[in-house]
Amino acid sequence: MGMTMKEIAELAGVTRFSVSAVLGNSKSTRVSAKTRKKILRLAEKYDFVPNLAARQLKGVSSNLIGLISVPSHLGLVAVLQAEVITTLQSRGLEVITAHLTPDANQKRVINDLRARCVNGIIGVNMADRMIQSENDTIPMVYCSHVSRSGFDVGCDIALGGYLAAKHLLGHGRKKLVYIGFEVSNSNRLKYAGVCNALKETGMKPSKDNLLIDESGNSKEILSQLRKRRADALVCCNDFAAAEMLKVLLRNGINVPDDLAITGFDGYSFCKYTPVTLATVVQPISRQAQCAVELLLKRIDARKSPEKFSNIKLPPVFQPGGSCGCAESEDDAMPVDHYILFDEANNDVHRRNA
């Protein structure tokens, strides 16, 4: 168990007030460099932990941020969480994480963070607004675009659908199909972007441009594509695109000559498929940075606005052999846990997520 300020003061031969000034990084109290070094060494040696509740009552920031997330099998979410944590720590802030499982009591999770005196909370991958009481002053930021009720910082996924379709149409494709595996708001927005690209090119979107197959039956999907005489696919995510690539090649359909494909999200495994998959790269790094900046502003203001900010950050299109662009000459094998492309320089994040 860590020592108290009083015990550290006795060991250092100084007053408790001096210990409090040093550990609180106070600029108004004069403590010699030698004494300061001694106090810090003792605090580290005996695992001193500040009383956050007492500090907050005195108006001192706890420098502690809560991160609430919904567990997901997607590496995309894991990398976003890691980026948020890294960004917060680079600002000298500590992070405490909490997960909202399907059976978790959301109110209890938030009350637990409140008891730990967090200065603010960032919600990642949240589907709904977090519960806040009328007197709750903890600033919150929603870093997700999947929320049914709104979000503060997310990706403009409709723009992503537009960029993918626009690129394929630029290669001269005429029978473009958006393919998804569930009826969802995310698929609706991506398809809306596809339709915008079609209209801009002078084509009228029809039911043949949308294929939602919740069964995931590859034979049925292939049959539908042949019936629609598709020559280009915008897939709802990179996993769907990789699966379609496998099915097409297995059935003697050449990619991209017979049918071009793009994915969505920016998983770096797209570099290592038999034909390099083109994809829409989500701006994960910028999303994390923007969320932290917004939270810090709300902490300074000591409140969260009643309405969501709805900041939509633009994604980036990453070409590949599957869309008709030249294949990369980079034959390097993966030597690290590559998860996502970096939207800023077309490299990849190295994250053990």
PANU-640728 format. One record per residue (C-alpha): residue in one letter; x, y, z. Coordinates in steps of 0.5 Angstrom, whole numbers, always signed. Layout:
N
NODE:A:X:Y:Z
...
% end
This chain:
353
NODE:M:+0:+0:+0
NODE:G:+3:+7:-2
NODE:M:+5:+12:+3
NODE:T:+1:+18:+5
NODE:M:+4:+26:+4
NODE:K:+5:+26:+12
NODE:E:+9:+20:+12
NODE:I:+13:+22:+6
NODE:A:+14:+29:+9
NODE:E:+17:+26:+16
NODE:L:+22:+22:+12
NODE:A:+24:+28:+8
NODE:G:+24:+32:+14
NODE:V:+20:+37:+11
NODE:T:+13:+40:+12
NODE:R:+7:+36:+9
NODE:F:+5:+43:+5
NODE:S:+12:+42:+2
NODE:V:+10:+35:-1
NODE:S:+4:+37:-3
NODE:A:+7:+43:-7
NODE:V:+12:+39:-10
NODE:L:+7:+33:-12
NODE:G:+2:+38:-14
NODE:N:+7:+41:-19
NODE:S:+5:+48:-16
NODE:K:+9:+54:-18
NODE:S:+7:+58:-12
NODE:T:+11:+55:-7
NODE:R:+19:+55:-7
NODE:V:+22:+49:-6
NODE:S:+30:+48:-7
NODE:A:+31:+43:-13
NODE:K:+35:+38:-8
NODE:T:+29:+38:-3
NODE:R:+24:+37:-9
NODE:K:+28:+31:-12
NODE:K:+28:+28:-5
NODE:I:+21:+28:-5
NODE:L:+20:+26:-12
NODE:R:+24:+20:-11
NODE:L:+21:+18:-4
NODE:A:+14:+18:-8
NODE:E:+16:+14:-13
NODE:K:+20:+9:-8
NODE:Y:+14:+8:-4
NODE:D:+8:+8:-9
NODE:F:+5:+15:-7
NODE:V:-2:+15:-10
NODE:P:-6:+22:-10
NODE:N:-13:+22:-6
NODE:L:-16:+24:-13
NODE:A:-23:+26:-9
NODE:A:-19:+31:-4
NODE:R:-16:+34:-10
NODE:Q:-22:+35:-14
NODE:L:-25:+38:-8
NODE:K:-20:+43:-8
NODE:G:-21:+45:-15
NODE:V:-15:+41:-17
NODE:S:-15:+37:-24
NODE:S:-14:+30:-23
NODE:N:-11:+29:-30
NODE:L:-15:+23:-31
NODE:I:-20:+21:-37
NODE:G:-25:+16:-37
NODE:L:-25:+12:-44
NODE:I:-32:+8:-45
NODE:S:-32:+3:-51
NODE:V:-36:-3:-53
NODE:P:-32:-9:-54
NODE:S:-32:-11:-62
NODE:H:-28:-16:-66
NODE:L:-26:-11:-71
NODE:G:-19:-9:-71
NODE:L:-21:-2:-73
NODE:V:-24:-1:-66
NODE:A:-18:-3:-62
NODE:V:-14:+1:-66
NODE:L:-18:+7:-65
NODE:Q:-18:+6:-58
NODE:A:-11:+5:-58
NODE:E:-10:+12:-62
NODE:V:-14:+16:-57
NODE:I:-10:+13:-51
NODE:T:-4:+15:-54
NODE:T:-6:+22:-56
NODE:L:-9:+23:-48
NODE:Q:-2:+20:-45
NODE:S:+2:+25:-50
NODE:R:-2:+31:-47
NODE:G:+0:+28:-40
NODE:L:-7:+25:-38
NODE:E:-8:+19:-35
NODE:V:-13:+14:-38
NODE:I:-18:+9:-34
NODE:T:-22:+4:-39
NODE:A:-29:+1:-38
NODE:H:-33:-3:-43
NODE:L:-40:-3:-44
NODE:T:-42:-11:-45
NODE:P:-49:-12:-47
NODE:D:-51:-14:-40
NODE:A:-47:-8:-37
NODE:N:-51:-3:-33
NODE:Q:-49:+3:-36
NODE:K:-51:+8:-30
NODE:R:-46:+4:-26
NODE:V:-40:+4:-31
NODE:I:-41:+12:-31
NODE:N:-42:+12:-23
NODE:D:-35:+8:-22
NODE:L:-32:+13:-27
NODE:R:-35:+19:-23
NODE:A:-33:+16:-17
NODE:R:-25:+16:-19
NODE:C:-26:+23:-21
NODE:V:-25:+23:-28
NODE:N:-24:+30:-31
NODE:G:-28:+28:-38
NODE:I:-30:+21:-42
NODE:I:-29:+19:-49
NODE:G:-34:+14:-51
NODE:V:-32:+10:-57
NODE:N:-36:+5:-62
NODE:M:-42:+7:-58
NODE:A:-49:+6:-61
NODE:D:-53:+10:-56
NODE:R:-52:+17:-52
NODE:M:-49:+15:-45
NODE:I:-53:+16:-39
NODE:Q:-52:+23:-35
NODE:S:-56:+26:-30
NODE:E:-59:+34:-30
NODE:N:-53:+36:-25
NODE:D:-48:+32:-28
NODE:T:-42:+36:-30
NODE:I:-37:+31:-33
NODE:P:-36:+33:-41
NODE:M:-36:+27:-46
NODE:V:-35:+26:-53
NODE:Y:-37:+21:-57
NODE:C:-32:+18:-62
NODE:S:-36:+14:-67
NODE:H:-40:+14:-73
NODE:V:-45:+8:-71
NODE:S:-49:+12:-66
NODE:R:-56:+12:-67
NODE:S:-57:+18:-64
NODE:G:-51:+22:-66
NODE:F:-44:+23:-65
NODE:D:-38:+28:-64
NODE:V:-33:+26:-68
NODE:G:-33:+20:-74
NODE:C:-32:+19:-81
NODE:D:-35:+21:-87
NODE:I:-37:+14:-89
NODE:A:-42:+17:-95
NODE:L:-36:+21:-98
NODE:G:-32:+14:-97
NODE:G:-37:+11:-101
NODE:Y:-37:+16:-106
NODE:L:-30:+16:-107
NODE:A:-30:+9:-108
NODE:A:-35:+9:-114
NODE:K:-32:+15:-117
NODE:H:-26:+12:-118
NODE:L:-29:+5:-121
NODE:L:-33:+10:-125
NODE:G:-27:+13:-127
NODE:H:-24:+7:-130
NODE:G:-30:+6:-135
NODE:R:-34:+2:-131
NODE:K:-41:+2:-132
NODE:K:-45:-4:-128
NODE:L:-43:-2:-121
NODE:V:-46:-5:-115
NODE:Y:-45:-4:-108
NODE:I:-45:-10:-104
NODE:G:-47:-11:-96
NODE:F:-49:-16:-91
NODE:E:-54:-13:-87
NODE:V:-59:-8:-87
NODE:S:-56:-2:-83
NODE:N:-55:+5:-82
NODE:S:-47:+5:-84
NODE:N:-49:+1:-91
NODE:R:-55:+6:-92
NODE:L:-50:+12:-92
NODE:K:-44:+8:-96
NODE:Y:-49:+7:-101
NODE:A:-52:+14:-101
NODE:G:-45:+16:-103
NODE:V:-45:+11:-109
NODE:C:-51:+14:-111
NODE:N:-48:+21:-111
NODE:A:-42:+19:-115
NODE:L:-47:+15:-120
NODE:K:-51:+21:-121
NODE:E:-45:+26:-122
NODE:T:-43:+21:-128
NODE:G:-50:+22:-131
NODE:M:-52:+15:-129
NODE:K:-59:+14:-126
NODE:P:-58:+9:-119
NODE:S:-63:+3:-119
NODE:K:-65:-3:-115
NODE:D:-59:-7:-119
NODE:N:-54:-2:-116
NODE:L:-55:-5:-109
NODE:L:-54:-12:-107
NODE:I:-56:-13:-99
NODE:D:-55:-21:-98
NODE:E:-56:-23:-90
NODE:S:-55:-30:-92
NODE:G:-47:-29:-94
NODE:N:-49:-35:-99
NODE:S:-43:-34:-104
NODE:K:-46:-38:-110
NODE:E:-53:-33:-109
NODE:I:-49:-27:-109
NODE:L:-45:-29:-115
NODE:S:-51:-31:-119
NODE:Q:-54:-24:-117
NODE:L:-48:-21:-120
NODE:R:-48:-25:-126
NODE:K:-55:-23:-127
NODE:R:-54:-16:-126
NODE:R:-48:-16:-131
NODE:A:-44:-13:-126
NODE:D:-37:-10:-128
NODE:A:-35:-7:-121
NODE:L:-36:-8:-114
NODE:V:-36:-3:-108
NODE:C:-36:-8:-102
NODE:C:-38:-6:-95
NODE:N:-32:-7:-92
NODE:D:-25:-10:-93
NODE:F:-27:-17:-90
NODE:A:-33:-18:-95
NODE:A:-28:-15:-101
NODE:A:-23:-20:-99
NODE:E:-28:-26:-99
NODE:M:-31:-24:-106
NODE:L:-24:-24:-109
NODE:K:-23:-31:-107
NODE:V:-30:-33:-109
NODE:L:-29:-29:-116
NODE:L:-22:-32:-117
NODE:R:-24:-39:-115
NODE:N:-30:-39:-121
NODE:G:-25:-36:-126
NODE:I:-27:-29:-126
NODE:N:-21:-24:-127
NODE:V:-20:-19:-122
NODE:P:-20:-13:-125
NODE:D:-21:-14:-132
NODE:D:-28:-18:-131
NODE:L:-30:-15:-125
NODE:A:-26:-9:-121
NODE:I:-27:-9:-113
NODE:T:-26:-4:-107
NODE:G:-26:-5:-100
NODE:F:-28:+0:-94
NODE:D:-24:+1:-88
NODE:G:-17:+1:-89
NODE:Y:-14:-6:-86
NODE:S:-7:-7:-88
NODE:F:-8:-14:-90
NODE:C:-11:-11:-97
NODE:K:-3:-11:-99
NODE:Y:-3:-18:-98
NODE:T:-9:-21:-102
NODE:P:-7:-25:-109
NODE:V:-9:-18:-112
NODE:T:-8:-12:-108
NODE:L:-15:-10:-106
NODE:A:-17:-2:-106
NODE:T:-20:+1:-100
NODE:V:-23:+7:-97
NODE:V:-18:+8:-91
NODE:Q:-22:+11:-85
NODE:P:-18:+17:-81
NODE:I:-17:+14:-75
NODE:S:-11:+18:-72
NODE:R:-15:+24:-74
NODE:Q:-21:+22:-71
NODE:A:-17:+21:-64
NODE:Q:-14:+27:-64
NODE:C:-20:+31:-66
NODE:A:-24:+27:-60
NODE:V:-18:+29:-55
NODE:E:-18:+36:-57
NODE:L:-26:+37:-57
NODE:L:-26:+34:-50
NODE:L:-20:+38:-47
NODE:K:-25:+44:-50
NODE:R:-31:+42:-46
NODE:I:-27:+40:-40
NODE:D:-24:+48:-40
NODE:A:-32:+50:-41
NODE:R:-34:+45:-35
NODE:K:-40:+42:-39
NODE:S:-42:+38:-45
NODE:P:-46:+42:-51
NODE:E:-54:+39:-51
NODE:K:-52:+37:-59
NODE:F:-47:+33:-62
NODE:S:-42:+36:-66
NODE:N:-43:+31:-72
NODE:I:-36:+32:-74
NODE:K:-35:+28:-80
NODE:L:-27:+27:-82
NODE:P:-26:+25:-89
NODE:P:-23:+18:-91
NODE:V:-18:+17:-96
NODE:F:-18:+12:-102
NODE:Q:-13:+7:-103
NODE:P:-12:+5:-110
NODE:G:-10:-3:-111
NODE:G:-9:-8:-117
NODE:S:-17:-10:-115
NODE:C:-19:-3:-118
NODE:G:-15:-3:-124
NODE:C:-9:+1:-122
NODE:A:-2:-2:-123
NODE:E:+0:-7:-118
NODE:S:+5:-4:-113
NODE:E:+12:-7:-114
NODE:D:+13:-7:-106
NODE:D:+14:-15:-105
NODE:A:+16:-14:-97
NODE:M:+13:-19:-93
NODE:P:+9:-17:-86
NODE:V:+14:-17:-80
NODE:D:+10:-14:-75
NODE:H:+2:-14:-73
NODE:Y:+0:-9:-79
NODE:I:-7:-7:-77
NODE:L:-9:-1:-81
NODE:F:-7:+4:-87
NODE:D:-4:+10:-84
NODE:E:-9:+15:-88
NODE:A:-4:+21:-88
NODE:N:+2:+17:-92
NODE:N:-1:+11:-94
NODE:D:+4:+7:-90
NODE:V:+1:+2:-84
NODE:H:+0:+3:-77
NODE:R:+4:-2:-73
NODE:R:-1:-4:-67
NODE:N:-1:-10:-63
NODE:A:-8:-9:-62
% end
